[in-house]
Amino acid sequence: MNIWIVILCAVLVLVAVLALQAGLKPARKDGVGSYKAAALMTENERDFFVRLVDALPDHYIFPQVAMGALIVPSSTDKKLAHVDRLRVAQQRVDFVVCDRACKVTAVVELDDRTHQGPKDQRRDERLNQGAIRTVRFQSRAKPHGQAIREAVLGQSSMMAMPAARFANA
């Protein structure tokens, strides 16, 4: 009787191993990995991208830019600089607005329910340290044309607001 229990357990383990192997895809041996295309922007972001392009025809608009392409650590201490680099390594901004010389004019964020105040404030402060102004628009109340242009390019009062938030500006 004990031998049957041992045989039954061995068969069950063998079946489980075979089932797992059948469900797993073989690993690529070339070190490349396995990938598929991702959407660059959501539908909401694409809609706002068109509004930005229309409102700012004399500027370039770049979507989904890595923060590491915009700011770098300023610390001369290598360990602190590494920690600061890691803080922004996986972060992206929604849109970067540049003039025709490709100088950053502003970062534009389209805030929806996934945005969190304290985290956004830290991101804005990091960009502000690099002399990059952040302009935020509410996703549910996206402005058009002239309101976007004034908010992004600013008037003297708006330029002084490093992380201005606009709903229906």
Secondary structure by P-SEA (a helix, b strand, c coil): caaaaaaaaaaaaaaaaaaaaaaccccccccccbbbbbbcccaaaaaaaaaaaaacccbbbbcccccccccccccccaaaaaaaaaacccccccbbbbcccccccbbbbbccccccaaaaaaaaaaaaaacbbbbbbbcccccccaaaaaaaacccccccccccccccc
